């Protein structure tokens, strides 16, 4: 999956979660997914607890976070 395809899973809409980046407009903020990973949950545990998510969603959140801290333009990557 290309970077563009991965990032297409992250949406930003001022009407959803106050404009925070979310997964596929599902009201799952990127920061919540990152928090679950940071707390030690595995991808498998997250997907088991939240079956509406897909592995590619988690990967997209990580890619989005990487771009956010890298100094690269996220818009240029998408």
SEPA-517040 format. One record per residue (C-alpha): residue number from 1; residue in three letters; x, y, z. Coordinates in steps of 0.2 Angstrom, whole numbers, padded with zeros to 4 digits. Last residue first. Layout:
# SEPA-517040
+---------+------+-------+-------+-------+
! koldren ! bake !  east ! north !    up !
+---------+------+-------+-------+-------+
!     NUM !  ala !     X !     Y !     Z !
...
+---------+------+-------+-------+-------+
//
This chain:
# SEPA-517040
+---------+------+-------+-------+-------+
! koldren ! bake !  east ! north !    up !
+---------+------+-------+-------+-------+
!      78 !  unk ! -0007 !  0064 !  0000 !
!      77 !  unk !  0011 !  0067 !  0003 !
!      76 !  unk !  0011 !  0085 ! -0001 !
!      75 !  unk ! -0003 !  0088 !  0010 !
!      74 !  unk !  0006 !  0080 !  0024 !
!      73 !  unk !  0020 !  0092 !  0022 !
!      72 !  unk !  0036 !  0085 !  0029 !
!      71 !  unk !  0042 !  0091 !  0046 !
!      70 !  unk !  0045 !  0073 !  0052 !
!      69 !  unk !  0033 !  0075 !  0067 !
!      68 !  unk !  0017 !  0075 !  0057 !
!      67 !  unk !  0023 !  0063 !  0044 !
!      66 !  unk !  0027 !  0050 !  0057 !
!      65 !  unk !  0010 !  0053 !  0065 !
!      64 !  unk !  0001 !  0051 !  0048 !
!      63 !  unk !  0011 !  0035 !  0045 !
!      62 !  unk !  0006 !  0028 !  0062 !
!      61 !  unk ! -0012 !  0032 !  0060 !
!      60 !  unk ! -0012 !  0024 !  0042 !
!      59 !  unk ! -0005 !  0008 !  0049 !
!      58 !  unk ! -0018 !  0007 !  0062 !
!      57 !  unk ! -0032 !  0010 !  0048 !
!      56 !  unk ! -0023 ! -0003 !  0037 !
!      55 !  unk ! -0025 ! -0016 !  0051 !
!      54 !  unk ! -0044 ! -0013 !  0050 !
!      53 !  unk ! -0056 ! -0004 !  0062 !
!      52 !  unk ! -0074 ! -0009 !  0064 !
!      51 !  unk ! -0069 ! -0024 !  0074 !
!      50 !  unk ! -0064 ! -0013 !  0089 !
!      49 !  unk ! -0059 ! -0024 !  0104 !
!      48 !  unk ! -0052 ! -0038 !  0092 !
!      47 !  unk ! -0044 ! -0025 !  0081 !
!      46 !  unk ! -0036 ! -0016 !  0095 !
!      45 !  unk ! -0029 ! -0033 !  0103 !
!      44 !  unk ! -0022 ! -0038 !  0086 !
!      43 !  unk ! -0013 ! -0022 !  0083 !
!      42 !  unk ! -0005 ! -0024 !  0100 !
!      41 !  unk ! -0010 ! -0014 !  0115 !
!      40 !  unk !  0005 ! -0007 !  0125 !
!      39 !  unk ! -0002 !  0010 !  0131 !
!      38 !  unk !  0007 !  0018 !  0117 !
!      37 !  unk ! -0003 !  0008 !  0104 !
!      36 !  unk ! -0020 !  0013 !  0112 !
!      35 !  unk ! -0014 !  0031 !  0113 !
!      34 !  unk ! -0009 !  0031 !  0095 !
!      33 !  unk ! -0027 !  0024 !  0090 !
!      32 !  unk ! -0034 !  0038 !  0101 !
!      31 !  unk ! -0023 !  0051 !  0093 !
!      30 !  unk ! -0029 !  0046 !  0076 !
!      29 !  unk ! -0046 !  0051 !  0081 !
!      28 !  unk ! -0059 !  0037 !  0078 !
!      27 !  unk ! -0075 !  0047 !  0074 !
!      26 !  unk ! -0078 !  0036 !  0059 !
!      25 !  unk ! -0073 !  0048 !  0045 !
!      24 !  unk ! -0061 !  0035 !  0038 !
!      23 !  unk ! -0050 !  0036 !  0053 !
!      22 !  unk ! -0049 !  0053 !  0061 !
!      21 !  unk ! -0038 !  0069 !  0060 !
!      20 !  unk ! -0046 !  0082 !  0072 !
!      19 !  unk ! -0058 !  0094 !  0065 !
!      18 !  unk ! -0069 !  0096 !  0080 !
!      17 !  unk ! -0072 !  0077 !  0081 !
!      16 !  unk ! -0081 !  0077 !  0065 !
!      15 !  unk ! -0089 !  0093 !  0058 !
!      14 !  unk ! -0072 !  0102 !  0054 !
!      13 !  unk ! -0068 !  0087 !  0043 !
!      12 !  unk ! -0051 !  0079 !  0042 !
!      11 !  unk ! -0049 !  0061 !  0035 !
!      10 !  unk ! -0036 !  0048 !  0037 !
!       9 !  unk ! -0039 !  0033 !  0027 !
!       8 !  unk ! -0032 !  0042 !  0011 !
!       7 !  unk ! -0016 !  0042 !  0021 !
!       6 !  unk ! -0013 !  0024 !  0018 !
!       5 !  unk ! -0017 !  0025 ! -0001 !
!       4 !  unk ! -0005 !  0040 ! -0003 !
!       3 !  unk !  0009 !  0032 !  0007 !
!       2 !  unk !  0007 !  0017 ! -0005 !
!       1 !  unk !  0000 !  0000 !  0000 !
+---------+------+-------+-------+-------+
//
